Each structure stands twice: as structure tokens, then as C-alpha cells.
Amino acid sequence: MTDKLIIFDTTLRDGEQSPGASMTRDEKLRIARQLERLKVDVIEAGFAASSNGDFDAVQLIANSIKDSTICSLSRANDRDISRAAEALKGANRARIHTFIATSALHMEKKLRMTPDQVFEQAKQSVRFARNLVDDIEFSPEDGYRSDVDFLCRVIEAVIHEGATTINVPDTVGYAIPELYGNFIKTLRERVPNSDKAIWSVHCHNDLGMAVANSLAGVKIGGARQVECTINGLGERAGNCSLEEVVMAVKTRRDYFNLDLGIDTHHILAASRMVSQTTGFVVQPNKAVVGANAFAHASGIHQDGVLKARDTYEIMRAEDVGWTANKIVLGKLSGRNAFKQRLQELGVQLESEVDVNAAFARFKELADRKSEIFDEDILALVSDESVTHIKEQYGFVSLSQHSETGERPQASIVFTVDGTEVRGSSEGNGPVDASLKAIEAHVKSGAEMVLYSVNAISGSTESQGEVTVRLQNSGRVVNGVGSDPDIVVASAKAYLSALNKLHSKADRVAAQG
């Protein structure tokens, strides 16, 4: 006998709570479409009540995605729940995910509510939500650190009110696998109506055990839903990693004896898309999706793999989307071939105008680079010039001079609300000079808290992908830019971050 393990992806909600990882509506839709190709069961599209921007993103995804259940988070109050239900109206399958803290620490210090008040609010919120949609998930925030007797009381009540999924979060990443698995098992055994709901796990990675805890919740505790994110993206040390959970269950089916609906061939494309959209680079030794995940440097290992792959490989690289496939298109290639490759990569641009803009950038890149890899294509279509981000600032051109023993200088032309302006500056290096030339004119006053460079593919001819993270008045944003010239990529990334700062999209941090 086998059961199905439900994969609940919260990259677009909990994942974007990483400082600087917040996404635009159109970026969220692009990732949601990739998650649909991946055949994720449930997509948590956002926290509709937190801002008008998040509401619009949830609504757009609910109206666009047909094969996955679309979920919106809400606090345990009528306003949040009503807002979530309104955003989800267009969904084929809609879920409201409501939560309230149940640990003594959170109830006293954060909510300033008594346990009885929390109990009543949990019941009432599920009852209210159940009148709006059929699929209700309830989470007792900081559930793992909650009193077991109180937690059983709350869970029994919300199931009675109509909750169809019970999610038990390890909100602060405090759990140990064996203890967490037995904690879920104890709850299921002690709650009289536990068989009326699907049990779910949501683990954070503060001690590096989110995946292990989640799998223990499944194997020992009997949970049949795992909440996770692409690349383990999330606040603090991140969330349980989707690709690791999926491949663990698939590779060790002999142990877990569970079925999955996931099409693993699209894992790598999803990983790259999330990384390039948020600017959070995947470490080379990251399981499944890291650049070294299937590389063998040891001579003994190489010899073994050449003789028989399963000597050192427990899963096939191609099963998660790794290929040597590169798009062999040049300046004489046509739009149709380019569009076909976009489709194969799971990229759906919204209009012919977007396709034309992306194709023009492709042609420009093909003039400068002999081989165009899939990563290059994904970088092109994540660029703001082919998405719907309203640009206050746009890159035009840059010149810089650096020489040993001389102080580097840079001059840059960029647009401000469509009008070209010029800036010049010296700096410690050409990148520093270029960004100072921009800042001298813009005077944003933002502090740079991260600057990183990543090669999109593996040669010196590769495009450089630069991430710039800026902080201003408590707001943190990421800007990403790509170009074969690192200095140009840096300027694009800085302008991208300034655009996001300028947008001042209201965001309220979700919890759970």
C-alpha cells in the first residue's frame, strides 16, 4: 500500500520573507507557472491581506493557474479571511490557510491573549473561513513549542469546525527529527477526530534540520503534506527545501513507500528561476540543484562513475533537469526557435511585446557571446526591460577606465523617468566608481548590505550576474543585473534595486 505525499510550496509567501527576496506580481506569476509545470499540489501564492500588491498577486495567480490548488495565508480574523477569499475567487481549487500562535510565549508576549481567547478565535476563524471555501488549512503558529494538552484541544476544535488540513509548524527551527516525528504522532493519537484532516509539517532550518524534521514528521508522525520552498528560500536560515524532500522520498521509495505527483525534470529550471528572480545564489554544494551536486572530482569516484553510474550516483542528474543542452542560436536565428526554447524552459511571457523585447535582447547578446546557454535565456527574461516593472531608472551606457597605479573612473548614462542623465565618479575600482556615479545623481541615501557576483555559465565568456542589496529606512530590496561585462551588470543591478526602493510597495511580514 502507498499513500500520496502532498507537496505544498510556499516560495511565494514564506520564501519571499527573506530580506530582499520580495517579488513583483509578474515575477510571482512566472514562478507560479513554473511550479505548475513542476506539478506542485498546492501553491501558497501570498498573504492577500498584507498589502494591495500581495492581494493582486494572489488574485492573478488564482486566475491563471489551473492545475494546482492556490492558497492564501490569513491571520485568524474575519478581515484577513475575507480578503483571502476575495483574492481566490477565480481559482479552480482555492484554499485559505489561517493561523494563530498557540505557544505560551507567543500568546503572552506577542498576542497578549489568554489561552481561552486563542482557542475561541481559532474556532471562529475556521468556522468563518469554512463558509467561504471548502478547503481550510489551520496552523498553530509555534506549534512545536506549544503545550500538548492545549494544542490537542485547539486542533480537535478546528477540525470540528471544518479544517481539512492541520499544519504543525516548527516556526523557529527548534525541533530535532525524532522528537518532532513523535510530537506529530502524539497529536494524531490524542486528537479524537484526527482522521478527519490531512496532517502537514512546516519546518524552518535554523539548526540545519528542516528537511530531516519534515521527513521525520512524515515517516514517524504520519503527516501527508510537506510545506517547503524552492532552494530552501526563507527568512533567517530558510525553510525546508522542496527539491531535497522530493528527491529523498523518490530516491528512498523503499523506505517511505509514498507516491509523489511532482515532475522532477522541472526542478532545476524552478531552482534557477527562483535564484535569478530573488538574487539568492544557490551554493555550489547544495544538494540536487547545486553546480557540484553531480560533479565527481576524486579520481576513484570518476573511475567508478565511468564504469557504472550507480557506484557513486544515487539519482540521475537528468531526472531533476540537469542536461548539457544549450541553445545554438545566433544573430541569424528566428523568433520561432527562440520562443520554442522559452517554452521548453517553462517561461511564458504575457504578450508578443514581451517576446519581442526578450528576443531583441537575445540578439544583442548573441552578437557578443558565441554560445547562449539556458541560464542566459532565463537571465534575459528576468530582466526588468522584458517584465512589467515600471522603471524610474534605466541603464543606457557606461564607460570606465582603470589602470594599475591610477584611481579608476567611470561615466554612466541612465534614464530618470525617461530622461537621460549623466554621472561621473572616481572609486576604489571600476564597479565602485560606476555605482558612485549613479548615487551622486540619485542621492538615494541607501546602504548597500550585499554585493555578489555569480557566473551564469561556466566560461570566461559567461554573463556575470550581479546582486545588489540595498537598505533604506528599514526597507531591504534586491536588484539583479546580468551582462558579459561585470561593471555593466553591476550598474544594472544597482538601478534595479533603486527601482524597487522607489516603488515603495507596502509589505507586512507574514508569520507561521
C-alpha positions, -999 to 999 in steps of 0.1 A, spaced: 0 0 0 12 35 -8 -1 70 1 4 102 -18 26 129 -2 12 164 -9 38 190 -18 28 225 -5 51 251 -20 54 284 -1 82 300 -20 59 329 -30 48 335 6 72 323 33 101 322 9 99 359 0 101 368 36 139 366 32 152 402 34 154 415 -2 136 385 -17 102 401 -21 89 397 -57 68 417 -80 34 404 -91 47 394 -125 77 376 -110 54 357 -87 32 347 -117 62 335 -137 74 313 -107 39 301 -101 37 289 -137 70 270 -133 56 254 -101 26 243 -121 49 227 -146 66 210 -117 31 197 -107 32 211 -72 0 202 -54 -6 234 -35 9 268 -42 8 293 -14 6 325 -36 9 351 -8 -7 368 21 -36 387 4 -45 409 34 -9 421 39 -9 447 10 -27 456 -22 3 443 -41 1 409 -25 -37 408 -30 -32 415 -67 -5 388 -70 -27 361 -53 -57 371 -75 -36 370 -107 -22 336 -98 -56 322 -88 -70 333 -122 -40 320 -142 -30 286 -126 -54 258 -133 -37 226 -122 -26 234 -87 -46 244 -56 -40 281 -49 -37 291 -13 -36 324 6 -24 329 41 -45 348 66 -44 356 103 -73 343 123 -96 373 119 -126 379 96 -109 408 76 -79 387 66 -100 357 58 -125 377 37 -96 393 18 -81 359 11 -114 345 -2 -119 375 -24 -84 371 -40 -90 334 -45 -124 337 -63 -110 329 -97 -92 297 -86 -101 263 -99 -92 250 -64 -89 275 -36 -75 271 0 -75 295 29 -46 290 53 -54 306 86 -31 307 117 -28 319 153 0 314 178 -5 287 204 27 286 224 26 302 259 55 325 249 37 338 218 3 341 234 16 361 263 43 383 247 31 387 211 -7 383 211 -13 394 247 -42 369 247 -52 342 272 -53 305 260 -91 306 261 -92 337 239 -69 320 214 -90 288 215 -122 308 207 -105 329 179 -91 297 163 -125 281 163 -143 312 150 -118 319 122 -121 283 108 -159 285 111 -159 318 92 -135 306 65 -154 273 60 -184 294 49 -163 309 21 -143 280 7 -143 242 13 -105 237 17 -93 252 50 -58 247 65 -52 257 101 -17 263 116 -10 268 153 20 291 150 50 280 171 31 247 174 61 226 183 68 248 214 31 247 225 17 228 254 5 194 240 -28 194 260 -37 229 248 -27 221 213 -48 189 212 -78 210 224 -73 236 197 -68 211 169 -98 190 179 -120 221 179 -108 235 145 -112 201 128 -148 200 142 -153 235 127 -142 222 92 -104 225 89 -94 199 63 -56 202 68 -38 206 101 -3 220 98 21 219 128 49 244 123 83 244 138 83 281 134 117 288 149 136 257 138 139 243 173 129 207 166 150 175 165 139 149 139 130 120 163 113 143 188 94 162 161 82 130 144 70 117 177 53 150 185 32 147 153 24 111 161 13 120 197 -10 147 184 -26 124 159 -31 97 185 -46 121 211 -69 142 189 -101 122 186 -111 134 151 -75 135 137 -86 111 109 -109 139 95 -79 160 84 -47 157 65 -17 164 87 11 187 75 46 197 86 62 231 82 98 233 94 124 261 95 161 255 91 177 274 120 196 243 131 200 229 96 174 201 102 143 214 83 143 186 57 152 159 83 125 172 107 99 172 78 107 137 67 105 125 104 71 141 106 61 121 75 77 88 85 72 87 122 43 112 126 22 101 96 20 136 81 9 135 44 17 171 34 51 188 35 54 226 33 86 237 16 102 262 -8 124 261 -39 161 262 -28 150 263 8 144 300 4 130 317 35 136 341 64 166 335 87 182 302 77 154 293 54 127 267 50 125 230 42 139 226 7 114 212 -19 140 196 -41 156 178 -12 123 164 3 111 154 -31 142 136 -42 146 119 -8 111 105 -10 116 95 -46 151 80 -42 143 62 -10 108 50 -20 118 16 -5 117 34 29 90 60 26 66 40 4 50 72 -8 38 84 -42 45 119 -54 28 139 -82 59 161 -88 75 161 -123 111 162 -111 125 171 -146 115 207 -139 132 210 -105 164 226 -119 145 252 -140 125 262 -110 156 265 -89 173 287 -114 143 309 -119 139 315 -82 176 322 -78 177 346 -106 145 364 -96 154 369 -60 192 372 -63 198 344 -38 226 324 -53 225 286 -49 257 274 -32 277 250 -55 275 221 -30 237 224 -25 220 191 -27 202 183 -60 204 218 -76 240 230 -67 265 232 -95 286 204 -79 257 182 -70 266 157 -97 303 165 -102 330 140 -93 365 154 -87 380 124 -70 398 100 -94 384 70 -76 349 84 -79 354 93 -116 366 58 -124 336 43 -106 311 65 -123 326 58 -157 323 20 -151 288 22 -135 270 53 -126 253 39 -96 287 33 -79 286 70 -67 253 84 -81 221 76 -62 199 96 -86 203 106 -122 212 142 -130 188 143 -159 159 133 -137 160 167 -120 167 187 -152 204 187 -155 215 185 -191 243 197 -214 216 212 -236 225 246 -249 205 267 -273 225 270 -306 211 302 -319 228 332 -334 220 365 -349 205 349 -380 182 326 -359 145 333 -359 119 342 -333 102 308 -335 133 289 -324 137 313 -295 100 310 -285 103 272 -286 132 273 -262 114 296 -239 85 271 -238 109 242 -231 123 262 -202 88 268 -188 89 305 -195 56 321 -206 58 358 -215 25 375 -213 24 393 -247 41 394 -281 56 428 -270 74 409 -241 86 382 -265 99 408 -289 117 426 -261 133 394 -249 142 384 -285 159 418 -291 180 413 -260 188 377 -271 200 390 -305 221 417 -288 237 390 -265 243 367 -295 264 394 -311 287 394 -280 287 358 -269 292 327 -292 272 302 -271 239 310 -254 230 287 -225 197 281 -209 209 301 -179 214 331 -202 179 328 -215 164 328 -180 185 358 -171 172 376 -202 136 371 -194 140 380 -157 154 414 -168 131 443 -160 131 455 -196 110 425 -206 88 424 -175 62 448 -163 82 466 -136 77 503 -140 112 517 -143 121 551 -128 157 544 -136 170 526 -167 205 518 -179 218 533 -212 256 531 -214 287 531 -194 324 538 -199 351 533 -173 389 535 -171 411 516 -147 449 513 -147 474 500 -122 485 528 -100 457 551 -111 424 558 -94 396 542 -116 370 565 -131 335 558 -146 310 577 -166 274 564 -169 243 574 -189 210 563 -174 174 575 -176 153 590 -148 116 589 -157 126 586 -194 150 615 -194 187 608 -199 212 620 -173 249 616 -169 271 609 -139 308 605 -133 329 595 -104 361 580 -91 362 549 -70 383 522 -55 376 501 -86 355 504 -118 325 489 -101 327 512 -71 332 542 -94 302 532 -115 279 529 -86 291 561 -70 284 579 -103 248 567 -102 244 576 -65 259 610 -69 230 619 -91 202 599 -74 212 606 -38 191 577 -25 209 575 8 206 537 7 231 515 24 245 486 4 243 455 25 253 429 -1 272 428 -34 277 395 -50 288 382 -85 279 349 -100 289 334 -134 257 324 -152 275 296 -171 310 281 -169 335 300 -190 353 334 -191 328 343 -218 299 338 -194 275 365 -184 281 378 -150 250 380 -127 253 406 -100 231 410 -70 230 443 -51 210 445 -18 201 480 -6 186 490 27 169 523 34 146 533 62 142 497 73 133 485 38 155 459 21 154 452 -16 175 431 -41 185 443 -75 198 418 -101 216 426 -133 233 404 -159 258 413 -187 290 398 -201 306 430 -187 306 427 -149 308 465 -145 277 469 -166 259 441 -148 267 459 -115 252 492 -127 221 474 -139 217 456 -106 221 489 -87 195 506 -109 172 476 -105 175 479 -67 168 516 -68 136 509 -89 124 486 -62 132 511 -35 113 537 -54 82 515 -59 77 516 -21 53 486 -23 37 481 11 46 448 26 36 434 60 56 404 72 36 372 74 40 347 101 39 310 105 
